[in-house]
Amino acid sequence: MLIINERQIEQCYDMTDAIHDIRLILKSKERGELLSPHRTVLDFPAHRASALYMPSADLAVEMAGVKVVTIFPDNPDLGNPTTQGVILLTDAIDGRHIALMNASYLTRLRTGALSGIATDHLARSDSRTLTVIGTGAMAFEQVLGVMAARKIEQILLVNRTPEKAEVFAERLRAFGVEIPTKVETDTATAVRQADIICCATRSDEPVFNGSDLQPGTHINGVGSYLPSMREVDETTVLQANKIVVDSLTGVKAEAGELIHAAKSGKWSFDQVHAELDALANNTAAGRESADEITFFKSVGAAYFDLAVARGVYTKAQESGTGTEMDI
């Protein structure tokens, strides 16, 4: 079995690779070649934490995988990462378990790639200002995903703790992002200026007022993944001209903002425009006018993790990355 740690993955696999591999598995999804049982979520209320178990298989490439990821929001106070995970990759021809790899970076990367693909189809082509609400662990790759889709000229950062947003801005600069970046303490101002908004928080309450959205704005919502969580308010859901989701089954069970809107009786899941694979494979329309407000909601699905894990395994084999172990 090939063991691949996070540092090795970061050295051989990036956002461009992830977007490419996610697009490939979206083709498999459209053809009905994926097996993707609903994930199992174990909650630990005493720690406001969760563990997610996510199996999947791609019959087209005869590969299967399972990701186990834990999300413990108090971990930074203990010196540990908020999100930790591993992916076990299995050859579906002979059943060999061929690789075990760190999944923390890959989870962030594939989520950023999903937002990048959604942005490519749903954001205005002249989008230049990106507002990021929440500058925690998931946000960095959100920026990279959007940058892969649009020529961003200004980034506005909003965080409950402005000092953490400043650290995030410095991290972007250290990575080589030379786009002017500003920490904005007034959320409404940041939303009104935005062409694209990325929400990457674990909030139980909406993080901005939908009334502040300008015509033509695109929103990526990736932080909330439980029915109790709501990054986006009902106003946003109701005025969105197109709502696109990564997995309709997943959002019906886990997307708190959409579940809340459906329970209110003012909105229905029947109003979801499409799943992301339909846009990526041109069987559903993306943005059709400059004034549309569009919303992409992602709760994740195991086959996205399988896509990037397989990509990492292929590149690791080519480059001799990782450690072979007999277990």
N, C-alpha and C positions, 0 to 999 in steps of 0.2 A: 504494500500500500504506500502511496506517495503522500507524505505529510507536508503541507504548505502553510507557512505562517503568514501573518498579516504583512510584515515587512517585505517578504518575497512576492506576495501578490501585488503590493503597491509598485514594486519595481518592474513587473512584467505586464500589468494590466491596468488600463486607464478608462476614462469616460468614453472615448471614441470606440474602444473595444466593446464596452458594455452596451452602448447604443446599437452597435452592429449586431451583437448577439441577442439582444432583446427583440430587435426587429425580426430576426430569424425565427425566434420561438413564437412570435405573434403570427407568423405565417403557419406554423404548425397548429396553433390554436384555431385559426380560421379553417383549416382542413380537418379539424376534429381529431387530431393525432395526439392530444395530451390526455393524461390521466392526472387529475388534480382533486383528490378528496379535500373536503373542507378542513382547515387547520384546527387543531385543538389548542385552546387557550386555557392555561391555568393561572388564576389570579391569586395574589398574596396580599390581601387588603391591609394587613398590618404594616406592610412596607410600600404600599401603593405601587406594587410591582406585578409583573406578569412573565410567564414563560410560554412560548409558542412553539408548537411541533408541527412541521409543515412538510408533508411528503408530496412527491409528484414524479411523473415519468413522461418522456417524450418518445413516442413510439416510432417517430420518423428516424431518429438517430440512435434508438435503442439504448437509452441512458435513463437512469432513475436517480433520485436523490432525496434526502431528507435534511431539512435545516432545523436546528434547535437554537432558539434565540431567547435570551432573557433581557428584560428591560426593568432595571432597578433605578428609579430617578434619584434616590438619595446616595447612590454610590460615589459621586464626586466628592462628597464630604468625607468619605472613607478612603479616598485615593484610588478608587476603582472606576472603570468606565461605566457609563449608564447602560449601554447596550453591549452584550457579549453573545457570541454565537459560533457555531460550527456547522459545516455542511459535510455530510457523508455522501460520496458519489459512488454509484453502483453501475457496473456494466450489465445491461439488461439482456445481453446475449447469453452469458454464462453465469451471471449472478455474482461475479467477483466484486468485492468492495475495493475500488481502485484508488480512491483518494479521500483524505480527510483534510479539510482546510478551514482556516479561520473565516468566519462569516461577518464579522462586525463591519469592516471596510466594505465588503461586497454588498451588504444590506444597504448601506448608505449609497453606494455607487449605483446599484440597480434602481434604487428609488429615484436618484437624480437622473438616471437615464430615462426612466418612465416620464418624468416631468419634462425632460428635454424633447422627447418624441411628441408628447402632448402639446408642448409649446410650439413646436414646429408646425403642427396642424391647426392650432387654435389661436395663437397670438397674432396680432397684426404684424405684417412684414416690416413695418417701420417702428416697431417697439424699441425704445431706447432706454427707458428707466425701469429698473427692477427694484421692487421693495421686498425686503425679506423680513418677515415677522417671526421672531424666534431665532436666536443665533446659537442654538445648542448643537448637539452632535450631528443631527441629520441635515443641518442647513448648508454646510459647506458644499456638499455634492449637488445640492439643489442649484446653487449658483453656477457650478460648473456645467450642469445639464442645460440650464437656460442659455448660458454663454455659447454652448455648442449649437444652439438653434437660432439665436438672434444676436445682432451686433449691439450689445449693451454699452451705453456710454455713461451711465450713472447708476450707482447702487446705493439705496437707502436702507439702513439697518435699524430695526426696532426690536428692543428687548426690554423685559421688565427691569433688568439690571443693566444700565447703559455701559458700565465698565466692562461687562462681558461682551457687549457689542463692539467696544473698542478693541478688545483682544481679538475678536473675530476679524475685524478689519485688518489688523496687523498680520493675522494669519494669511488672509488673502494676498496681501502685499508680498509676504515671504514666499508664497507659492508662485509669484510672478504675475498676479492679476494687477494690471496697471490702471484699471478703470477707477475714476474718482469715486470714492466711497465716503458716505457721511452717516454718522449716527444721528437718527432723528428721534427726539423724545416725545413728539406729538404724533400719535398713530394716525389721526385723521389727516394731517398734512402729508404724511408718507403715502397714505392710500390715495389721496386726491392727485398726487403727482405721478402715480404708478401707471405704466403700461402693462406690466406683469407683476403679479404678487405671488410670492411663495410663502405659505404658512407651514411652519415646521415646529409645532409645539404640541404639548400633551395637555392642552387646556380643556377644562370642563365648561368653559364659558367662551362665547365668541370673542375673537381677538381684535376684530375691527367692526365698525358699523357699515353695513352694506349701503346705507344712504350716501356714504362718501365715495363710492365707486363712480368713476367717470365712464361714459360710453366708450366701448372698445377695449375695456380692460380684460385681461385674462388672469385667472387665479388657479394656482396649483395648491391643493390641500393635501398634505401627506403626513401630518403629525398625529392626528387623532385616529384611533383604530379600535375604540370600544364604543358601545352604544351610549355610554355616559359622557363621552367627550364631544365637544362642539367647538371647533376652531372658527367655523363660518356660521353667520347668523341666518335666520329664516328670510330676512330681507334679501340677502344675496342669493339664496336658493330660488326664491320666487321671481327675482328679476333676471336671472341668468337665462339667456336665449338658448344656450346649449350647455347641458351637463353631460360630461363624458366620464366614464369610470373605468378603472383597470379591470375590475371583475364585478359583474352585477350581483352574483351570488355573495361575494365578499361584502360589498357595501350594504346589501340588505341586512346582513347580520351584524355589521361592525361600524358603519359610518354614522356616528351619532347625529351629525347635522342633518343628514338626509332622513334618518329614522325619525328624528324629532319633527321635521317638516311633514313627513308622511302621516305621523300620528295626529298632527294638528288638523288634518283634513284639507289643508290648503294646497297640498302638492302630493304627487303620486310617483312611485318608482316607474310607472308606465311612461313618465315624462323624461326619463333618461334618454338622451339623444342616441348614444351608442357606447359600446365598449371600445377600448383603445385599439384593439386589433382591427376593428372595422375601419377606423381612420387610417391606420398604418398601411392597410392593404387596399385602400381606396374604394371600399364598399359602402362607406358612409361619408357624408360631407364634413369637412372641417369648417373653418371660419368662412362665412359667405358675405359678410359686410363689415365695413370699418366700425360700425357702431355696436355690434354684438358684444354682449358681456358673456364670457365663456368661463366655465368652471370645470377643472379636472380634479376628480376625487380619487385618491389612491389609498387602499388599505393593504396592498401587497397580496401576492399569491406565490405559492411555492414554485411554480414553473418559471417565474422570473429569476429566482435564486438558482434553479437548475441551469438556466441559460448561461448565467455568468460563471457558475462553477465549472460547467463544461468548457467554457471559453478559457478560464484560468488553467484548467488541466491540460488543454491542448497546447497553450503557450508555454506552460511549465515543462512539458515533455520536449518541446522544440528547443528550449533554451537550457535544459538541464537544471531547472530550478526545483527546489524541494528536496526532501530526504526520503529515500526508500526504506521502509521498515517492514519487517515480518512480524505480524501480530497474530 
